[in-house]
Amino acid sequence: MEPYQIRMEILQLKEKREELEKVLMKRRSMVDACLIKRYLGTKHKKRGKPYYYLSWKEEGQKTKLEYVKEFDLYQVKKKTSQWKEFSYAMSKWIKISKAIGKNFRELGKLQIEE
């Protein structure tokens, strides 16, 4: 690839990264957990309506569950979806930043005089 092509790719990646940064900088209330739906009961009879729980890893290994009251369900859903949006944008931001770094290295190598 030619240096000007690499520079153009870097500029495009930087634009994408800036858009993600706007998403990441947005103020929000979130919780680092997943909302799961469970139909508990006995072996012979399952519940008719689901119960919701927050699920998260504690100390990197043990999964914890916390019951979510029906009254709080809307707010909890909102907070968990905000976390999903944030973590997805963060992972894309990291990939783009790595790609920018890789392109800068390639650009540098192309400009070394022998």
C-alpha positions as CSV (number, residue, x, y, z in Angstrom):
1,M,0.0,0.0,0.0
2,E,1.2,3.5,-0.8
3,P,1.8,6.1,2.0
4,Y,-1.1,8.3,0.8
5,Q,-3.5,5.3,1.0
6,I,-2.4,4.5,4.5
7,R,-2.9,8.2,5.5
8,M,-6.4,8.1,4.0
9,E,-7.2,4.9,5.9
10,I,-6.0,6.4,9.1
11,L,-8.2,9.5,8.6
12,Q,-11.2,7.3,8.0
13,L,-10.5,5.2,11.0
14,K,-10.1,8.3,13.2
15,E,-13.5,9.6,12.0
16,K,-15.1,6.3,13.1
17,R,-13.3,6.4,16.4
18,E,-14.5,10.0,17.0
19,E,-18.1,8.9,16.5
20,L,-17.6,6.0,18.9
21,E,-16.1,8.4,21.4
22,K,-19.3,10.5,21.3
23,V,-21.2,7.4,22.2
24,L,-18.8,6.5,25.0
25,M,-18.8,10.0,26.5
26,K,-22.6,10.1,26.7
27,R,-23.8,10.4,30.3
28,R,-25.8,7.3,31.3
29,S,-26.8,5.2,34.2
30,M,-25.9,1.5,33.7
31,V,-25.2,-1.7,35.5
32,D,-22.4,-4.2,34.6
33,A,-24.7,-7.3,34.5
34,C,-27.0,-9.2,32.2
35,L,-30.7,-9.5,32.7
36,I,-31.9,-13.1,32.5
37,K,-35.4,-14.6,32.4
38,R,-36.0,-17.8,34.3
39,Y,-39.1,-20.0,34.6
40,L,-38.4,-21.7,37.9
41,G,-40.5,-24.2,39.6
42,T,-40.4,-27.9,40.3
43,K,-39.5,-30.7,38.0
44,H,-43.2,-31.4,37.4
45,K,-44.6,-27.9,37.2
46,K,-42.9,-24.8,35.7
47,R,-44.1,-21.3,36.5
48,G,-46.3,-19.7,34.0
49,K,-44.7,-16.3,34.1
50,P,-41.0,-15.6,34.0
51,Y,-38.9,-14.1,36.9
52,Y,-36.0,-11.8,36.1
53,Y,-32.6,-11.8,37.6
54,L,-29.4,-9.8,37.2
55,S,-26.5,-12.0,36.5
56,W,-22.8,-10.9,36.9
57,K,-19.4,-12.4,37.6
58,E,-17.9,-11.7,40.9
59,E,-14.1,-11.9,41.4
60,G,-13.9,-13.0,37.8
61,Q,-15.2,-16.5,38.4
62,K,-18.4,-16.9,40.4
63,T,-21.7,-16.0,38.8
64,K,-24.1,-14.2,41.1
65,L,-27.8,-13.8,40.6
66,E,-30.1,-11.1,42.1
67,Y,-33.9,-11.2,41.8
68,V,-35.4,-8.1,40.1
69,K,-38.8,-7.0,41.3
70,E,-41.4,-6.5,38.6
71,F,-41.7,-2.9,39.7
72,D,-38.0,-2.3,39.0
73,L,-37.8,-4.3,35.7
74,Y,-38.1,-1.3,33.3
75,Q,-35.2,0.6,34.9
76,V,-33.0,-2.5,35.2
77,K,-33.6,-3.3,31.5
78,K,-32.7,0.2,30.6
79,K,-29.5,0.1,32.7
80,T,-28.4,-3.3,31.3
81,S,-29.0,-2.2,27.7
82,Q,-27.0,1.0,28.3
83,W,-24.1,-1.2,29.5
84,K,-24.4,-3.4,26.4
85,E,-24.3,-0.3,24.2
86,F,-21.3,1.1,26.1
87,S,-19.3,-2.2,26.1
88,Y,-20.0,-2.8,22.4
89,A,-18.8,0.7,21.5
90,M,-15.8,0.3,23.7
91,S,-14.7,-3.0,22.0
92,K,-15.1,-1.4,18.6
93,W,-13.1,1.7,19.8
94,I,-10.3,-0.6,20.9
95,K,-10.2,-2.5,17.6
96,I,-10.1,0.7,15.6
97,S,-7.4,2.2,17.8
98,K,-5.3,-0.9,17.2
99,A,-5.9,-0.6,13.5
100,I,-4.7,3.0,13.6
101,G,-1.6,2.0,15.4
102,K,-0.9,-0.8,12.9
103,N,-1.3,1.7,10.0
104,F,1.0,4.2,11.7
105,R,3.7,1.5,12.0
106,E,3.3,0.5,8.4
107,L,3.5,4.2,7.3
108,G,6.7,4.6,9.3
109,K,8.3,1.5,7.7
110,L,7.4,2.8,4.3
111,Q,9.2,6.1,5.0
112,I,12.4,4.7,6.3
113,E,15.3,5.5,3.9
114,E,17.8,2.8,3.2
